[in-house]
Amino acid sequence: MSEVTIKVEGMSCGGCVNNVTGVLKALPGVEDAQVSLEGASATVRFDPARVSVDAMRAAVENAGFEAPA
């Protein structure tokens, strides 16, 4: 397993955190996602053979948030 921290901009409440957590955990290959409102980030444990960091960023952006590189 690998781990990456992705910046997540645009979250304003716990509901946003739950939304981002849900879209990340729904991706095949993602084992765990810890999203921080205060840190404006998501730390994700994942299998790089099954999911890419770009795919995780795209999922966050499709949920209505910004995930700058």
N, C-alpha and C positions, 0 to 999 in steps of 0.2 A: 504494500500500500504506500501511496505517496500522500503528501499533505501540502496544500497551498492556501494562502490567504488572499482573498479577492476583495478589492475595494468595492463597496456598495454605497452609492449615493442616492438620496431621495427618500430614505426611510425616515418616518416621523413618529412611529408608535409601535407598540407590541404587535399589532396586527400586521404591520409591514414585515417585522421580523419573522412572524409565523409564515407569511406568504413566501418570503425568500427561502426560508428553511424548507418549506414544502416543495417548492419547485426544484431545489437542488437535490433533496433526498429522493425525488421521483426519477432522477436520471439513472439509467442503468450504469453500474460501476461506482456510484457514490455510496460509500459505507456510512458516513456521518457528516453532518454539517452543523457548525456552531456559529450562529449569526449574532453579531453584537451591534445594537443600536448606537451605543455610545462610541464604539470604535469604528462605526460605519464600515464594517467588514464582515466577511464570512470565511471561516476557516473550515476547509473541506478535506476529509480523508477519502481518497478515491483510488481506483484501479486505473492507471494510465493506459492500460491495454484496452479498456472498455469505454472510457470517456476522456475527452480533452478539456483543458482549461478554457479554451475558446468556446466549447459547447456549454460549459457552466456559465460563462459570461453571457452568452446568447440567451440562456434560459432566464437569467436574472433580468436582462434587458426586455425580454418578451413579457415578463411579469410587470413591467412598467417602471423599472428602476435603472439607474446607470451603473455600469460596471467597467470603469475605465481601466485600460491596461497599465 
